[in-house]
Amino acid sequence: MIDRTARRCLTAKGEVALRPREFDLLVRLAARPGEAVSREVLMSEVWDENWFGPTKTLDVHVAALRRKLGSLVRIMTLRQFGYRLKNPDAPSGPEGRPGTV
């Protein structure tokens, strides 16, 4: 469960400690599970359109979320596009695969 007001991520095992950008990234992806979100949109919405730096920071944050949330949340990598939070109600398909960054 994501508590946006308290900025907490709670699981059956307890609270998951997320850094501010990790939390914001999770909230953005969880807002519409199953929606493909481009790297550019994530960088613009989670960081801001004036972010100056490598987009590799997005990959690092996604990897941290995967590591911290484990099998609770599946963030799918969409090659040469961006990411998608796997909709738990949707069947698995070959188009987006979870993976390490």
KESE-747672 format. One record per residue: residue number from 1; x, z, y of N, C-alpha, C in turn. Coordinates in Angstrom, 2 decimals. Atoms other than C-alpha are relative to their C-alpha. Layout:
<nodes>
- num, nu, nw, nv, cau, caw, cav, cu, cw, cv
- NUM, X, Z, Y, X, Z, Y, X, Z, Y $
...
</nodes>
This chain:
<nodes>
- num, nu, nw, nv, cau, caw, cav, cu, cw, cv
- 1, 0.84, 0.00, -1.18, 0.00, 0.00, 0.00, 0.89, 0.00, 1.25 $
- 2, -0.72, 0.05, -1.26, 1.22, -0.85, 3.46, -0.85, 0.69, 1.05 $
- 3, 0.68, -0.71, -1.08, 0.23, 1.60, 6.17, 0.65, -0.44, 1.31 $
- 4, -0.59, 0.58, -1.22, 0.83, -0.37, 9.36, 0.05, 1.00, 1.14 $
- 5, 0.05, -0.97, -1.08, -0.16, 2.46, 11.67, 1.16, 0.98, -0.09 $
- 6, -1.10, -0.96, 0.21, 2.34, 4.91, 10.18, 1.31, -0.69, -0.33 $
- 7, -1.18, 0.79, 0.36, 4.80, 2.09, 9.34, 0.64, 0.54, -1.28 $
- 8, -0.47, -0.51, 1.29, 5.06, 3.24, 5.72, -0.43, -0.96, -1.10 $
- 9, 0.31, 0.77, 1.20, 5.15, 1.42, 2.39, -0.07, 1.01, -1.14 $
- 10, 0.21, -1.00, 1.04, 3.66, 3.57, -0.35, -0.27, -0.69, -1.34 $
- 11, 0.22, 0.51, 1.35, 3.77, 2.89, -4.09, -0.42, 1.16, -0.89 $
- 12, 0.36, -1.05, 0.95, 2.70, 4.81, -7.18, 1.16, 0.99, -0.18 $
- 13, -1.18, -0.86, 0.15, 6.25, 6.20, -7.27, 0.36, 0.74, 1.28 $
- 14, -0.28, -0.65, -1.26, 6.18, 7.33, -3.65, 0.29, -0.99, 1.11 $
- 15, -0.28, 0.84, -1.16, 7.28, 6.01, -0.30, 1.30, -0.78, -0.21 $
- 16, -1.18, 0.85, 0.05, 9.74, 3.12, -0.14, 0.59, -0.02, 1.40 $
- 17, -0.66, -0.03, -1.30, 12.23, 3.52, 2.68, 0.40, -1.42, 0.40 $
- 18, -0.30, 1.33, -0.51, 12.28, 0.27, 4.63, 0.53, 0.09, 1.42 $
- 19, -0.47, 0.11, -1.37, 14.23, -0.60, 7.73, -1.07, -0.71, 0.83 $
- 20, 1.05, 0.58, -0.84, 12.15, -1.74, 10.72, -0.25, -1.49, -0.24 $
- 21, 0.20, 1.45, 0.20, 12.75, -5.49, 10.22, -0.50, -0.30, -1.41 $
- 22, 0.50, 0.18, 1.36, 12.18, -5.20, 6.46, -1.50, 0.26, -0.03 $
- 23, 1.43, -0.33, -0.06, 8.84, -3.54, 7.15, -0.78, -1.11, 0.69 $
- 24, 0.68, 1.06, -0.74, 7.88, -6.18, 9.72, -0.10, -1.28, -0.83 $
- 25, -0.01, 1.18, 0.86, 8.84, -8.97, 7.30, -1.03, 0.15, -1.12 $
- 26, 0.98, -0.25, 1.06, 6.79, -7.41, 4.50, -1.43, -0.10, 0.54 $
- 27, 1.33, 0.07, -0.62, 3.79, -7.00, 6.82, -0.39, -1.45, 0.27 $
- 28, 0.30, 1.41, -0.32, 4.03, -10.64, 7.92, -0.35, -0.78, -1.27 $
- 29, 0.26, 0.71, 1.24, 4.20, -11.95, 4.36, -1.29, 0.50, -0.67 $
- 30, 1.18, -0.59, 0.64, 1.49, -9.56, 3.13, -1.29, -0.28, 0.76 $
- 31, 1.19, 0.28, -0.79, -0.89, -10.56, 5.93, -0.85, -1.08, -0.66 $
- 32, 0.70, 1.08, 0.70, -1.78, -13.68, 3.93, 0.73, -0.33, -1.29 $
- 33, -0.68, 0.28, 1.27, -0.60, -13.50, 0.31, -0.31, -1.42, -0.47 $
- 34, 0.16, 1.36, 0.49, -0.06, -16.93, -1.16, 0.29, -1.07, 1.03 $
- 35, -0.27, 0.97, -1.06, 0.58, -18.58, 2.21, 1.49, -0.28, 0.09 $
- 36, -1.39, 0.39, -0.20, 3.83, -20.52, 2.53, 0.35, 0.18, 1.47 $
- 37, -0.42, -0.26, -1.38, 5.70, -19.37, 5.64, 1.41, -0.54, 0.18 $
- 38, -1.31, 0.61, -0.22, 8.59, -21.36, 7.01, 1.00, 1.01, 0.54 $
- 39, -1.08, -0.85, -0.52, 11.92, -19.80, 7.87, -0.13, 0.13, 1.52 $
- 40, 0.09, 0.00, -1.45, 11.39, -20.79, 11.49, -1.11, 0.93, 0.49 $
- 41, 1.12, -0.87, -0.40, 8.02, -19.03, 11.71, 0.38, 1.46, -0.22 $
- 42, -0.41, -1.39, 0.26, 9.41, -15.87, 10.10, 1.00, 0.48, 1.03 $
- 43, -1.00, -0.40, -1.00, 12.39, -15.82, 12.44, -0.65, 0.21, 1.36 $
- 44, 0.67, -0.10, -1.29, 10.12, -16.38, 15.43, -0.92, 1.22, 0.08 $
- 45, 0.98, -1.08, -0.03, 7.48, -13.82, 14.48, 0.57, 1.38, -0.32 $
- 46, -0.55, -1.31, 0.39, 9.56, -11.08, 12.87, 1.15, 0.39, 0.91 $
- 47, -1.06, -0.29, -0.96, 12.61, -11.33, 15.09, -0.58, -0.37, 1.36 $
- 48, 0.71, 0.60, -1.14, 11.61, -13.43, 18.11, 0.59, -1.36, 0.26 $
- 49, -0.44, 1.38, -0.22, 11.94, -16.94, 19.40, 1.34, -0.09, 0.73 $
- 50, -1.27, -0.02, -0.72, 14.99, -15.93, 21.45, 1.14, 0.56, -0.84 $
- 51, -1.03, -0.55, 0.89, 16.92, -14.62, 18.42, 1.21, -0.93, 0.02 $
- 52, -1.23, 0.77, 0.02, 20.51, -15.73, 18.64, 0.87, 0.57, -1.10 $
- 53, -0.80, -0.44, 1.14, 22.37, -15.49, 15.40, -0.33, -0.84, -1.20 $
- 54, 0.24, 0.82, 1.20, 22.47, -16.88, 11.89, -1.34, 0.33, -0.65 $
- 55, 1.25, -0.22, 0.72, 19.24, -17.36, 9.96, 0.26, 0.64, -1.35 $
- 56, -0.37, -0.68, 1.24, 21.12, -15.89, 7.00, -0.53, 1.43, 0.01 $
- 57, 0.55, -1.36, -0.10, 19.84, -12.55, 8.27, -1.36, 0.08, -0.68 $
- 58, 1.28, 0.03, 0.69, 16.41, -13.56, 6.93, 0.21, 0.14, -1.50 $
- 59, -0.30, -0.07, 1.43, 17.87, -14.08, 3.46, 0.43, 1.40, -0.41 $
- 60, -0.47, -1.35, 0.28, 19.56, -10.69, 3.61, -1.17, 0.98, -0.04 $
- 61, 1.16, -0.89, -0.05, 16.31, -8.96, 4.55, -0.95, -0.24, -1.18 $
- 62, 0.83, 0.30, 1.18, 14.35, -10.75, 1.80, 0.64, 0.61, -1.24 $
- 63, -0.70, -0.57, 1.15, 17.00, -9.71, -0.73, -0.16, 1.52, -0.03 $
- 64, 0.18, -1.46, -0.07, 16.73, -6.10, 0.46, -1.41, 0.40, -0.42 $
- 65, 1.38, -0.28, 0.41, 12.94, -6.17, 0.09, -0.16, -0.14, -1.51 $
- 66, 0.08, 0.20, 1.46, 13.25, -7.57, -3.43, 0.65, 1.15, -0.75 $
- 67, -0.73, -1.09, 0.64, 15.76, -4.90, -4.34, -0.78, 1.32, 0.09 $
- 68, 0.69, -1.27, -0.22, 13.74, -2.03, -2.87, -1.38, 0.05, -0.67 $
- 69, 1.34, 0.01, 0.54, 10.32, -3.13, -4.11, -0.05, -0.42, -1.47 $
- 70, -0.06, 0.38, 1.40, 11.41, -4.49, -7.48, -1.15, -0.89, -0.42 $
- 71, 1.07, 0.83, 0.56, 8.57, -5.86, -9.56, -1.35, 0.24, 0.67 $
- 72, 1.27, -0.28, -0.67, 5.89, -4.42, -7.26, -0.47, -1.17, 0.85 $
- 73, 0.32, 1.12, -0.89, 6.05, -7.42, -4.93, 0.90, -1.16, -0.37 $
- 74, -0.79, 1.18, 0.31, 7.15, -10.94, -5.71, 0.04, -0.91, 1.20 $
- 75, -0.20, 0.91, -1.12, 8.57, -12.86, -2.80, 0.59, -1.28, -0.58 $
- 76, -0.40, 1.28, 0.57, 8.82, -16.49, -3.81, 0.84, -0.77, 1.02 $
- 77, -0.82, 0.86, -0.84, 11.55, -18.73, -2.44, -0.53, -1.41, -0.11 $
- 78, 0.44, 1.38, -0.04, 10.33, -22.15, -1.38, 1.17, -0.82, 0.53 $
- 79, -1.24, 0.72, -0.36, 13.39, -24.36, -1.39, -0.19, -0.90, 1.21 $
- 80, -0.05, 0.79, -1.23, 14.21, -25.97, 1.93, -1.23, 0.18, 0.88 $
- 81, 1.14, -0.27, -0.87, 11.16, -24.37, 3.54, -0.03, 1.45, 0.46 $
- 82, 0.13, -1.39, -0.41, 10.78, -20.60, 3.49, -0.37, 0.89, -1.17 $
- 83, 0.37, -1.00, 1.00, 9.02, -17.87, 1.53, -1.51, 0.12, -0.09 $
- 84, 1.40, -0.28, 0.20, 5.67, -16.87, 0.13, -0.09, 1.29, -0.82 $
- 85, 0.27, -1.19, 0.79, 4.40, -13.52, -1.10, -0.98, -0.42, -1.08 $
- 86, 0.85, 0.45, 1.10, 2.94, -14.17, -4.52, -1.33, 0.71, 0.05 $
- 87, 1.35, -0.54, 0.03, -0.78, -13.71, -4.52, -0.23, 0.54, -1.41 $
- 88, 0.15, -0.57, 1.34, -1.45, -11.31, -7.41, -1.15, -0.62, -0.79 $
- 89, 1.14, 0.61, 0.68, -4.69, -13.20, -8.23, 0.25, -1.44, -0.41 $
- 90, -0.27, 1.41, 0.28, -3.07, -16.63, -8.44, 0.85, -0.15, -1.27 $
- 91, -0.83, 0.22, 1.18, -1.64, -18.07, -11.65, 1.40, -0.40, 0.41 $
- 92, -1.39, 0.37, -0.27, 2.12, -18.57, -11.83, 0.16, -1.50, -0.12 $
- 93, -0.27, 1.44, 0.05, 3.45, -22.04, -11.21, 1.47, -0.25, 0.25 $
- 94, -1.43, 0.30, -0.14, 6.82, -23.82, -11.10, 0.43, -0.26, 1.43 $
- 95, -0.38, 0.41, -1.35, 6.69, -24.62, -7.37, 0.78, 1.05, 0.77 $
- 96, -0.73, -1.04, -0.71, 7.96, -21.29, -6.10, 0.54, 1.00, -1.00 $
- 97, -0.60, -0.89, 0.96, 10.35, -19.13, -7.99, 0.64, 1.19, 0.71 $
- 98, -0.72, -1.13, -0.58, 11.54, -15.63, -7.26, 1.46, -0.19, -0.34 $
- 99, -1.42, 0.12, 0.30, 15.26, -15.43, -7.10, 0.83, 0.84, 0.93 $
- 100, -0.91, -0.72, -0.87, 18.24, -13.86, -5.59, 0.40, -0.90, 1.13 $
- 101, -0.37, 0.77, -1.19, 19.37, -14.93, -2.19, 1.49, -0.08, 0.06 $
</nodes>
